[in-house]
């Protein structure tokens, strides 16, 4: 079962008896992961999304093995493998288009797990395979944090309603509107590369599991496999891309000395698409993630540049850590879940204490934020190398890539994979406080 459109009233009624009433704003990777993991613990989180239907905007995603705990706990491995493809190799090209080197991603990441490409919509289907109630076309318009609850006003069309919950998870993306409603505000800082580009689809080719990138002079071309087709990104400085896809493709072609069939198909896909999606390459970082009853998650906390291919993976990892810590606050005698997603067994009594919740959110931010910002810094560093109009820098990059492998470029990421988060030692403190 995919996302299940559900009225806000029905979701509110289902969560009323939970010991921890959770509102998740945003049904993207971070929000959906959090909601599904909490459902697995017998809770009934309210999930909202501003989209008006069940369509899944977005294109290709590359997922590092940091998502493995999520897929394991959601029993989603089979669904994930059916809908994704392994990214086994990475190819770098010179700024003029010639193949420079091809590295094995499997050799770099084999200690940690698979590196896979998947369409965003297919990942949503994977995460929601057991059924995910969601109220669509719904936004938060007011948020009032009180000592013992959060009063949240939501709007659906012309209708407004008020929810009373214990905690609000703000996961509505890099341009989050809910973030501004959090007590004290959350004005973000960020990196604006000044670049942007188009994301389109190209047909599947005979180089199945090979991702490749061409860091040109004043343009960037990336080709990334997903199951059955290839995602293509072509970008450059905002002033240059303003001329439109056709003119920019012509400019990129003029700067290449070598255009092999795969590169040619990628460029052609950009001009053939009647309505290519344009992505402005900027990121965002919130100065603080939590209050006593609210938490920013995923892109709402730290929105990534796509340069390291890790943003979605970090969002899902953060959701897993957060959900694990929230579940640790629950009474130990938990009811099971029936196959239709309803709670079986006795109803748990009592609410999670406000102090325990506030402490858990503070611990979550203290432990997870450095990991996320390290990954974000890596994406920013790569952007400085990748997005350049300097021919001198382009030549230096080519020379550097002759001796430096992809393993060197993503070394900070592999260090994060080698030292995964351990919510267990954090939840132990919550258990002591809860049982004491």
N, C-alpha and C positions, 0 to 999 in steps of 0.2 A: 504494500500500500504506500502511496506517495503522501505528500502533504494533504491533510484532510480539512477543507474549509469548515470552520466551526464558529458559531456565534460567540460573541464576547460573553454574553450572559451564561451560556452553557459552560464555557471555560471557567468563569468565575465561580459558578456553582460547584464544579468538580473540585476546585482547589480549596474551597471553604473549610473543609475538615482537615486539611494537611497541617502537620506541626510546623512546617515552614512554607508559607505562601509566597511563591516566586513568580514575578512577572519578567518575561524576557522580551525585550523590544528589538526586533530584527530577526528574520528567519534566514539569514545567510549562514556561512559556515560556522561562525562562532556561536551565534544564537541557537541555531538548530542543534548543534552538537551538545550544548549545555542542556537544552530542554530534553533531548532524548536520553542523555545520561541520568538526568534527574527522574525521568519517567521510569527508568530501570530500577530506581530505588523506591518506587511506589508513590512518588509525588505526582502532582498534576499541574505542572507549571503552565501559566498562561503565556502563550506565544502570539505575538502580534507582528504584522508586517505591513508597510505602507503600500506595497504593490496590490493592484486590484484583481489579479488573477493568479493562476498557478504556474505561469510561464517563468522560466529561469533565465534572466539576462546574464550575459557574460560568455566568455569563450573558454580558452584552455587554462588548466591549472597543472602545475607540477608539484607533487607532494613528496616530501622527504619522509624517512621512516619515523619521524617524531609523531606521526598520526597513528602508529600501530596500536597504542593502548586504547585509543578511541574505537578503532575498528574491532578490536578484540572484545571490549566490553559491550558493544552494540551487536555483537554476533554478525558483523557485516563484511567479513573477509571475502566470502564467496561473491557477494554482490559487487564488491570493489574490484575484484579481479575480472569479473565478467564485463565490467564497464570501463576498464582502464587498460593502459599498455605500459610495459616496462620501458623506461628511458635508459638504455644500456650504454649509449655512447654520446659523446659531445664533440662536435667538430668546430674548430675556429678557422676563420678565413682572414686573409690579409685585407687591408683596406681597399685593395684593388680587385678583390674577389677570388684570388687563388686560395686553394686549400692549404692551410698552414700546418695543422695537426689535428689528429683525432684521438681522443682519450676515452678510456673505459670508465664510465660512471659506476659500473658494477664493481670494479676493483677498488674504487675510492670508498664506496658505501657498503661493501659486502658484509662488514662487521655489524652493521646496524639494521639492515633490511633493504627493501626495494625502494627505488626511486621511480615513480610512475606518473604518467600523463593522463589526465581525465578532463572531460568537459564539465563545466560548472554544474549544468543541469543534471548530468549523470551522478555527480557527487551528492547533490541534493537528494536524488532518488535513493542513493546508497544509504545515506544517513537516516532517511525517513522510511526505510523499507518496512519497519514494523508498524507504521502509522504515526503521523505527527499532526495532531489538531492544531490549527492556526486560524486566527482571525485576520482576514485580509482587508486591504484598503482601510487600515486602522492606524492612527497616529496618536502619540501622546502630546497633549497640549498644556498640561500642567502637572507639576510634581511637588508635593508637599511632604517633606520628611518630618515625622513626629517622633516622640520618644518611643512609642510602642508599635508603630506601623508607618507605612507610607500611603498617603492618599494620592491617587493618580487619576487624572482626568484624561479620557480618551475620546477621540472623535472618529466617527465612521459616517462619512457623508455629511449630512446635516444634523446627525444625532450625536449627543455627548453623553457620556456615562462616567461614573466614578467607581474606581476599584480600591479596595483596601488590601494591601499585601505587606509582607514582612521585608522583602528585599526586591530591588529592581536591578536587573542586568541590562545594561545599555549596550546593545550590539547592532546598532543600525547604521554602521558604516563610517567611512572616513569623513563624510559630510554630515555626520549625525546632528539631527535637530534636538533630540532628547538630551544630548550632552549639555546643551546650553541651559537646560532646566534643572540640572543637578544643583543642589544647594551650594552656593559659592561660585558657581559657573566653572567652566572648563575651557578657557580660551587656549587653543593649541598653538604650538610653534611647528615649523616644518621646513622642508627643503623643496624649493621649486626649481627644477632643473632648467626651466625655460623651454623644454622639449615636449613634444607630444607626437602621437602617431595613430595609425589606423590598425585595428585588429580585424582580421577576416579569416575565412576558411579557404583552404586549398584542397584539392583531391588527394587521396592516399597515393603514396608512391612506393617504389620497391626498396626504399631505404628505411623500412619500418620503424625501428626503435632508435633512430639517430636524430638527436636535436642538434641544431647548428645555429651559429651566429656570425654575422659579418659586421664588424665595427668599422664603419666607413668614415670618410671625412665629411662631416656634416650630415650624416644619415646613419641609421642602424637598421639592420634586417635580422629578424629571428624567425626560425622555422621550428615548430614544436609538435611532435606527434601526439595525437590522442587516438582512441580506437576508431578506425575507419576513415580518418582524414587528418589534415595537418592544420594547425593554427599558425597564422602568419602575423607578425607585427612589423610594420615599417614606420619608422619615426625619424624626426629631425627637429631642428629649431622651430619654435612656433612661427616665426616670421616666414620661414620657408614652406612649412606645411600649409600655411594660410592660402597658398596658391591652389590647393586642392590636390587630390590623389593623383590625377593623371599627370599634371605638371610636375609633381614631386617625384613620381616614378621615373619620368623622363630625365629629370636632373640626376637621380641616383644612377640610372643606366649610363649616363654620360661620364660618370666618375669611375666606372668599372672597366677594367681591361679584360677580365674573365667573367663570363656569364654562362655558367653551365645550366643544364635543363632544370635542375631543382630550384636554383635561384631565379631563373626566368619564370617558372611557374608561380613562385611566390610573389614576384613583382606583378605578374599578370593578374593574379587573384585580387590584388588591391584595386587595380583599375576596373576589373570586371564586376566587383561588388556594387550594386546600385545604391546601397546605403551603408557604407562601412562605419563601424563604431570608432569614434575618435577618443583617445585616452590622453588627457593632459598628465604629464609625468611629474607629480608632486606627492609629497608624503605629509604626514601629520603626527604630532606627538603631544599627548595631553600631559600637563604638568603634574597631575595627580589622578589616580584611578578610582579611589574609593572614598566614601563617607561611611557613616555607621550603618547605613542601609542601602547604599547604591554602589555599583561597581561598573566601570567601563571595561569593555571586552573587545578583543579583535581590533578591527580598523578604527573603531571609535576611541580606543585607547592609544593605538599606534598603527597608523595606516602606512603600508610599505610601498616603496618603489618596487617594480617587478624585477629588478636587475639580478637578484640572487635566487629568485624562484622559491621563496620560503615564506611569504606572507600568509598564505592560506594554511600552511602547515603549522606555523606559530600560533595562528588564531585557534586552530583545533586543539593544539597542545594546551594553550592557556585555558580553553573551555574545559578540558579534561581535569586540569589541576583545580580549577575553581569548583567544578561539580563534585570532585572528590572531597574537597574541604567542606562544602556545604552538606554533603551526605554524612560526613563525620559528626555533624551536629545532631543528627536524628537519633531518636531512641533506638536501642539495639534490636528490639523486637519489631522487625519490619514485616508487613504483609507482603505476599507475593503478587505477581501480575498474571491475570488470565490472558489467554491468547488474544482476546479482543482489546487488551490494554486497560481493562477495568481492574480495580483493586480487589483482591480477595483477602479473606481473613478479617481479623478484628481491626477496628479503627484506632489509630494511635492518639493518645490524649495529650493535651498540653501543647504550648508553643515553645519554640526554641527561644531561649532567653536572649534579650537584646544585647547584653554584654558579650555573650558567646559569639553571636553573629558579628558584632563589630570587631572582635578580636580576630575572628577567622578571616574577614575581608582584609584587615590590615596585614595579617600574615601572608595572605595570598599576594597582595601587591608587593610586599617586601621581598618575597622569594622569586616571583615570576617576572617582575618588571625588568631586573637587570638582564635576564636572558633575552627578553623581547627586544630591548634596546640595543643589546649587542648584535643581534641579527639585523636590526634596522640600520645600525651603523655600517655593517658589512654591505648592505644594499646601497647605502649612500656612497661608500668608498668606490664600489664598482661603477656607480653612475658617473663618477668623475673621470674614470678611464674610458667608459663606453661612449659617453656623449660629448664629442669634441668636434670642433670645426678646424682644428689645427692639423695641417699635413705633417708637420714635424712630430707632433705627438702621435699621430697615426703610424708613422714609420717606427718610432720608438716602441710603441705597443707591439707592432709586428715582431720586432727584434726580441722583446721581452717574452712573447709567447713561444718563441722558438725554444726557450729553455725552461719556462714556467708552465706547468701543467694546470689543468682545471683543479686538481687537488690543492695546489698552492693558492689559487684564487679563492677557494671556499674553505680555507683552513679554519677560520673562526666558526663556520657552521659545523664542520665535522667535530670540532671541540665541544660544541653544544650537544651534538648527538652522542658523543662519548661520555658525557656527564649529564644524563637526563634528569629532569626534576623528580623528586621523591616526596610526593604528598604524604606518604606514610609517616614520616617523622614530624610533619606539621600537624597532621590529624591526630597524632598521639596526644599532643597538648590539648586539643579540643576535647578529646575523649575524657581526659583526666578532669578537665573543667566541668564537662557535662555530668560525669558520674559522681564527681565530688560534691 
